[in-house]
């Protein structure tokens, strides 16, 4: 159950009063923000990625395949962790203000939601109906003989 406007106002007043009385206590309670942690993880992943590139290149130059494979795996793992941290950082910035329910907020268009794309034809052209197939007569001759007959038929009609 969300807090009423009066309760939110009282809570904000208490927070301001506590911050004015003991700023060290407030900073100790806040600790590291999620944004700072995500930024540090992204930077650390980038440094480890560069180390993985160095391992990969060193393995290639020293003709040590196993070292190149280890370098590639280090690069892959650090890129995965770095991108996850960076995406988490980006989503944290775009969260709605407290008190707004993001599930029913259709006015905002954050990147993690589906979008409607306009495309395709405005009106579908109708296809002509296919004529029902006539039953074929029994094939005569081998495959090569039938090909030769088709070829002769085309030549007689002037197609070639």
Secondary structure, 3 states (H helix, E strand, C coil): CCCCHHHHHHHHHHHHHHHHHCHHHHHHHHCCCHHHHHHHHHHHHHHHHHHHHHHHHHHHHCCCHHHHHHHHHHHHHHHHHHHHHHHHHHHHHCCCCCCCCHHHCCCCCCCCCCCCCCCCCCCCCCCCCCCCCCCCCCCCCCHHHHHHHHHHHHHHHCCC
